[in-house]
Amino acid sequence: MEQQKLNPTLVYVLAILGLLCCCMGGLGFILAGIAFFIAASKLKAAKLNPENFDMASVKAMNTAKTVALVILIINILYFVYYVYLISTVGWDEIMRQSQEMMDQYQNQ
């Protein structure tokens, strides 16, 4: 019987896209969370039937799960920071400061 291989490519792609979306208020936690969930569920299936899966691909998926978890934590921290910033400073003040920075950049 041929052993199944776990392909961590989707997990890596979603995690990296989640990292890129981190600068959008931490909203990348959605993609990183999906990546982590996919990796965890595939690893759970491999743990239930270890004889059916290639161990090298299980290790690769474990690494992908770790990468997704790290990116998920980064995004959640940034999201919490951004929510805190909006609640303390206010959205209008953030937009005003942003507009001032853009005006200064354009005037240079």
Sequence and secondary structure as in RCSB ss.txt:
>XXXX:A:sequence
MEQQKLNPTLVYVLAILGLLCCCMGGLGFILAGIAFFIAASKLKAAKLNPENFDMASVKAMNTAKTVALVILIIN
ILYFVYYVYLISTVGWDEIMRQSQEMMDQYQNQ
>XXXX:A:secstr
   B    HHHHHHHHHHHHGGGTTTTTHHHHHHHHHHHHHHHHHHHHSGGGB HHHHHHHHHHHHHHHHHHHHH
HHHHHHHHHHHHHH HHHHHHHHHHHHHHHHH 
